[in-house]
Amino acid sequence: MNYRNGYNTLLVALGLALLAPAAAQQGTPAGAEAPAGQRAKAWTISDAMIPMRDGAKLHTRVFVPARPGPALPFLLLRTPYGVDDSEEALNSRYRELAEDGYIFAFQDIRGKFASEGKFEMLRARRAAGDANAIDEATDAYDSIEWLIKNVPSNNGRVGMLGNSYLGWTTVMASLDPHPALKAVAPMASPADMWMGDDFHHNGAFRLSYGFEYAYMMESGKGSAQFPFDRYDTYSWYLALGALGNVNRRLFKDQITSWNDFAAHPDYDAFWKRQAFSAHGRETKVPTLSVAGWWDQEDFYGPLTIYRELEKGDRRGLNHLVVGPWRHGGARFGPGDALGAIQFDSATAKYFREQIEVPWFGFYLKDRGALDLPEALTFESGSNRWRRWDAWPPKTGVEQRNLYLGAARSLSFSASKNDDGGQFDSYLSDPAHPVPYRHRPIQATYFPGGSGWSTWLTEDQRFVDGRPDVLSWESPPLEADLTIAGDITAHLFASTSGSDADWIVKLIDVYPEHLSSNWALSGYQLMVANEIFRGRYRRSFETPEAIAPGAVVEYPFSLHAQNYTFRQGHRLMVQVQSSWFPLIDRNPQTFVRNIFEAGDGDFRPATQRIYRSASHPSHVTLPVVVSPQQ
């Protein structure tokens, strides 16, 4: 056992046999390439089983820079996905931070991989005043306490970071922080799994992700892929039928999260207890929330976390960064493109080098000044970074309504016509749902490379023109149009059924003859989108049937964007009622719990979208009229 600086000797002297060295590993020093066979050892690597307050022990892999140097802060990452690739991650995903000098600790969270205890999906925060309970915050607290006391040559400061579930464990640790936790940077963290993150959006169940992720996380202590027998999962999910068939035919009540989905279809106490919005408090730890405009899993989360923390941020500790990324896209690669869309610069590399490294250097090493605005966003279309003193911007932005018009037109002028024929209609058939991306639709975690990660930037022409998708389009823009802030849909609609889903997309239509990039000629890029399940129009807690034929207004958020529609481009709004198998099929017949619907409950329905003076369907855009910087 070759521990530098007396590391192993000290641990033995302290009687801490928990920290056992891993097998000798030779790693390439970050930022340098040595001749084969002569590469220096980059890290002293050891494994520990860290005791929690309830007696469970959590497996933690600790990386200490092999070269002697000054006392260093920790960066702690708590993951449900296993620590086996942590050394590779230090030379790739966390390369810039590794080069800057930190002690890294990667930990299997409770009940996963080599850690003891019982895994609970997104374990809710413990009740206030319950000193005997545990949650992710107590596990982080106990881990930090142990690391500081038992790993030599640390400076007594800890930062936490991570993407997705790791972002969520980071956020939870900041709610009841250890005094040594000095800065966090959660990336793509969920905030509310019913309102807008992984498992539901406005009550609509995210079928393929919920099914495949729950199976992966809860079919064993490791990770497993569901064994689909069809390459195109669109066909597989359609053949599966009603949601009740999942337990009857497949899961047999053995997947806890699926049972929770079925038992809690509405926004009840189960979901509210998990939601970050339920934890209003003073912001105690400097927090850098990181989001991606085209995050296919958790875009709602980071913006919600930022917004909630802002309510209690009296010391200017709360910041937001949003880039042109997919889920966790800032963590790897240059970030100069997403799918077919180019951004003209290495946006992810810029984040890691110019934002993340200075962030942790300032709070954990007392280095330099922090040149970071309240919110830093990448403005796609114009492809530049923008600095804001508030998000959404409070000044320099004007709310303008983009109206659906006759002959599938789209403009900023409202209709003055109020006769009874001012609507467009389509037949929504659950037996033939609209695919959410190009078919074939591989499994979400398909080992051969799934299109899941970039589906939000796919060309929407693959559904434009379907009889069950309506599109309204503006004339070519005479000048650039920039938006920054929240986008809201106001849909006036009716259905011949008694329940309905409404999907609204805001799309940038590229010129038909784009000589600068012929491959993007006529491209339809989805800039913003969201779904709303009609049964929740009055209450997310108590669903109600929709009266057939009644014209109802459905106002709902399409989230936020900072985007420039360029001169010569067109604006488009699309509306549809299925998005399969991303979203489960709405039976379009009201059933109190959709998870209990039978195959016979799924019926076609005629949907009408109104565009009259009294029922003016529109999308409200935050148009920039005087940009800050």
Secondary structure by P-SEA (a helix, b strand, c coil): cccccaaaaaaaaacccccccccbbbbccccccccccccccccccccccccccccbbbbbbbbcccccccbbbbbbbbbcccccaaaaaaaccaaaaaaaccbbbbbbcccccccccccccccccccccccccccaaaaaaaaaaaaaacccccccbbbbbbcaaaaaaaaaaaacccccccbbbbcccccccccccccccccccccaaaaaaaaaccccccccccccccccaaaaaaaacccccccccccccccaaaaaaaacccccaaaaaacccccccccccbbbbbbbccccccaaaaaaaaaaaaaaccccccbbbbcccccccccccccccccccccccaaaaaaacccaaaaaaaacccccccccccbbbbbcccbbbbbbccccccccbbbbbbccccccccccccccccccccbbbbbbbcccccccccccccccccccccccccccccccccccccccbbbbbbccccbbbbbccbbbbbcccccccccbbbbbbbbbbccccccccccccbbbbbcccccccccccccccbbbbccccbbbbbbbbcccccccccccbbbbbbbbcccccccccccccccccccccccccbbbbbbbbbbcccbbbbbbbbccccccc
